[in-house]
Amino acid sequence: MSVPASYREAVRNDPYDAIYVLPHFDGPYLECGGEAFVQQYRMDIASLPRYDRLRKDLEVAVLGAIRRLDFDSTGRVTLPKEFIAHASIEGHCAFVGCDNHFQIWNAQTHADRLGAIRGRLAERLADPAEAERMGGGSDLAALLRNSESLQALIKGEKL
């Protein structure tokens, strides 16, 4: 699988020319990132008490499942078959940037998910109290209610 250049650039300064890939326990997608991504998981898990059930489960589901995949000379990685099956990747896939990591989804699954997310966001941001809680204040809610182009953007319509 060819990893887009912008995602490869995000791990350019890592010690390995690679990405770390996790078949995520929360859904049919792959969570990927560089060394900082793995270290954050390690720190979060290590902060839990040593014999805590959640810690033990996360050690297996995350640290036991994550794999380093080295880039070839053309910026491609080879996904293990079980990772492809986990995310139901067939043909096209969707790369989704998320702060210090990214996700790889089946393209249709992600399109459906994105539509649902946009609908939830539109509902939440239309509520002045919710918009204020999210840092936008009632002015953001009013702006969203009165802006057809912003409403269209949130709904995923072409402008």
N, C-alpha and C positions, 0 to 999 in steps of 0.2 A: 504494500500500500504506500502510495506517495503521500508524504506529510507536507502540507503547504509550507512554503518558505517562511511565512510569518510565524508559524508555530515552531519551526526548527530554530528560527532566530531567538526565540524566547529561552532556549536551552543552550545557546551558543557558548556561554562561558562556563558550562558545567565541565567536570573532569572527564566525562565520557561523551562521545558523539552519539548520544542515545536519548531515548525517552523511556520513562517508566510508565507501564500500562497496568491498570487494575480493572478486572471485570467487576463492575460495581455491584455491591450487595443490595443497593436500593432501587435497582431498575435495570432494564436491558440496554446498558450502555457501557462504554469503556471510559474510565477516567485516566487522564494522562498528564504528565508533567516532567519536570526536571528534578534535579537533586533537592531543591528547596521544597518541592511538593512532597517528596518522600520524607524528608526531615520533619516537616510539619506533622505528618501522620505519626511518625515515631515519637515526637514530643507530646502530642495529644494523648497517645496511648500510654506513654510512660508516666504521664501525670496522674493516671488512675492507680488506685491501690493494687499492689502486686497480685493479690489473689481474687480480685474483683472479677465477677463473671463477665461484665462488659469488656474489661481489659482482655480477658482470655479470648472472648469471641472476636474482638477486633484484631488481636494478634493473628488469629487464623484467617479471618475474612479479608484482612488488608495486607499485613506483612507477609503472610503465607501465600497470598495469591498474586501479589504485585510482581511484575517481571520487567527487567531492563531489556529493551529492544534496541540494538545498535543500528544506526543508519548505514546504508551502503553508500557508495560514491555518488549516487544520484538522489539521495535524500529519501530513500524508501526504507521501510521496515517490513519485516515479515511477521504478521500477526499469527499467533498459535491458533490452530483450528478451534479449540474450545473457546477462545476469545471471540472469534468470528461468530460461532454459534450463540454465545451468550448475548451478543448485541444484534443478532439476526442480520448481519451485514451481507447484503446481496447486491452486487453491482455498485451503485452509488451510495455514499455515506455522507453524513453531515458532521463537519468539525465545528464545535461550539466553544468559543473562548470564554473562560470563567476565571477572572482574576489571575492567580498564579498557576493555573492549570487549564486544561481543556478537555472536552468530552468528544467521543466519537459515537455517533448514533446511526442506526438505520435511517436513511433519508426520510422515508414516509412516517416512521414512528416519531421522528423529531418534528416534522411538519405538523403532525396532529398535536403533539405536545405543545409546540409553540403557539398554536391557535388557542388551546385551552389556557395557557399562561397569559396571553394577551387579553383574553376575556376576563380572567380574574383580576388582572391589573386595572383594566378599564373600570370594572365595578368598584374596586378599592379606591382608586384615585378620584372617582366621582364623589366619594364621601368626604366632605371637608375635614372631619375629625381624623379620618384615616390618612388623608393627604398631609395633614399637619404632623401626625405621628411619624410619617415617612420623611419629614423635613421640608415639605413644600408649602405647608400652611394652607389656609382657605383660599388664598390667591391662586394656588396651583389647581385646586379643584374647580374654581371658577374659570380659569384659563382652559382647562380641559373640556368643561361643559360648553364653552363658547367657541372653541376652535375646531372646526370641521377637519382641518388638515391633521391636527394632533390626534383626534379621534380615529381618523382613517389610518394613521401610522400605527397606533396601538392595535387596531384591528387587523393590521397586516395588509391593508389595501394599498394599491399603487397610487401614488400622488400624481 
